[in-house]
């Protein structure tokens, strides 16, 4: 049996279209992302030695959009939160009010299990009473439940001595 060049080209084209339509159909069946607006607040104590030589109380509020992404089976693969946070630091009867700052937090999942949590952007921005600003910015890998104000890459906090002095 002999196949003409035109028939072979047509057969290859039809096969390509069938493969492409199967790929696009499976992608179309994936669960679409879901998003929600959320607010949160919380308090914690940063132990002595982690930030300053004394414990520091932190109170924070957040407003953010949380978006979940899923695979073709509806299993979560990623959760991303983008929003604004503002924190207040207290110690020794003194208080520092942080400025609102933008953040992004990402939770990565494998087979629906949270395997990696990281944040990127500004982690803290606090005006100092004697002038200047305490700023922490960059990328940080989180290991809950620890409150981490140091980054893996970026600025781990300029003016830390002035920040701690203002709370001492």
C-alpha positions in Angstrom: 0.0 0.0 0.0 1.4 3.4 -0.9 0.4 6.6 0.9 0.7 9.8 -1.1 2.6 12.7 0.3 -0.6 14.7 0.6 -2.4 11.9 2.5 0.6 11.5 4.8 0.6 15.3 5.5 -3.1 15.2 6.2 -2.8 12.3 8.5 0.0 14.0 10.4 -2.0 17.2 10.7 -5.1 15.4 11.9 -3.0 13.4 14.5 -1.5 16.7 15.7 -4.9 18.3 16.1 -6.2 15.3 18.1 -3.1 15.4 20.4 -3.4 19.2 20.8 -7.2 19.0 21.6 -6.5 16.2 24.2 -3.9 18.4 25.9 -6.1 21.5 25.9 -9.1 19.5 27.0 -7.2 18.1 30.0 -6.0 21.6 30.9 -9.6 22.9 30.6 -10.7 20.2 33.1 -8.3 21.5 35.8 -10.0 23.0 38.8 -9.9 26.8 38.4 -8.2 28.9 41.1 -10.3 30.3 43.9 -9.7 33.6 45.7 -11.0 35.2 48.9 -10.5 38.5 50.7 -9.4 38.0 54.3 -8.3 39.9 57.4 -6.3 38.5 60.3 -4.8 39.8 63.5 -2.5 38.2 66.0 0.0 38.6 68.8 3.2 36.9 69.7 6.4 37.3 71.7 9.7 37.4 70.0 12.0 35.7 72.5 15.0 37.5 74.0 18.0 37.1 71.7 16.0 36.6 68.5 15.6 40.3 67.7 16.7 42.3 70.8 18.4 41.2 74.0 14.9 41.3 75.7 11.6 39.8 74.6 9.5 42.0 72.3 5.7 41.8 72.0 4.4 42.0 68.4 0.8 42.7 67.5 -0.2 42.7 63.8 -3.1 43.1 61.5 -3.4 42.0 57.9 -5.7 42.5 55.0 -5.0 40.2 52.0 -6.3 38.2 49.0 -5.7 34.5 49.2 -5.7 32.5 46.0 -5.5 28.7 45.8 -4.4 26.8 42.7 -5.3 23.2 42.0 -4.1 20.4 39.7 -6.4 18.4 37.3 -7.7 16.3 40.2 -8.7 19.3 42.3 -5.8 18.8 44.7 -4.2 22.1 46.0 -0.8 22.9 44.6 -0.2 26.4 45.7 -1.7 29.0 48.0 -0.7 32.6 47.5 -1.6 35.5 49.8 -0.9 39.1 48.8 -1.8 42.0 51.0 -0.9 44.7 53.5 0.2 44.3 57.1 0.8 46.7 60.0 2.6 45.7 63.2 3.1 47.2 66.7 6.1 46.3 68.8 6.2 46.7 72.6 8.7 46.1 75.3 9.7 47.7 78.6 6.7 49.9 78.6 7.6 51.4 75.2 5.8 51.0 71.8 6.8 51.4 68.2 4.1 51.5 65.5 5.2 50.1 62.2 4.1 51.6 58.8 1.7 49.5 56.7 3.7 47.4 54.1 2.9 45.1 51.3 3.7 41.3 51.4 3.4 38.1 49.4 3.3 34.7 51.1 3.4 31.5 49.2 2.6 27.9 50.4 3.6 25.2 48.0 2.0 21.7 48.1 2.9 18.3 46.8 0.0 15.8 46.7 -2.1 18.3 48.8 0.6 18.4 51.6 2.2 21.8 52.5 5.9 21.3 51.8 7.4 24.8 51.4 6.3 28.2 52.8 8.1 31.5 51.9 7.5 35.2 51.8 8.9 37.9 49.6 9.0 41.7 49.8 9.0 43.9 52.9 8.9 41.9 56.2 8.8 45.0 58.4 9.0 48.8 58.2 9.1 50.8 61.5 9.9 54.5 61.8 12.3 55.2 64.6 11.8 58.0 67.2 15.3 59.4 66.7 14.9 59.3 62.9 15.5 56.7 60.3 13.7 53.5 59.7 14.0 49.8 60.7 13.4 47.9 57.5 13.5 44.2 56.8 13.1 43.2 53.2 13.9 40.2 50.9 12.9 36.6 50.8 12.4 34.3 53.8 11.6 30.6 54.2 9.1 30.2 57.1 9.1 27.4 59.5 5.9 27.9 61.5 5.2 28.8 64.3 8.3 30.9 64.6 8.0 34.7 64.0 11.0 35.4 61.8 12.2 38.9 61.1 15.4 37.9 59.3 15.6 37.1 55.6 17.5 34.5 53.7 18.2 36.9 50.9 18.0 40.7 51.1 18.2 43.2 53.9 18.0 41.5 57.3 17.2 44.7 59.1 19.1 48.0 59.0 19.1 50.0 62.3 18.4 47.0 64.5 20.4 48.6 67.3 18.3 51.8 67.1 15.1 49.7 67.0 16.1 47.8 70.1 17.3 51.0 71.8 13.9 52.6 71.2 12.2 49.7 73.0 14.7 49.4 75.9 
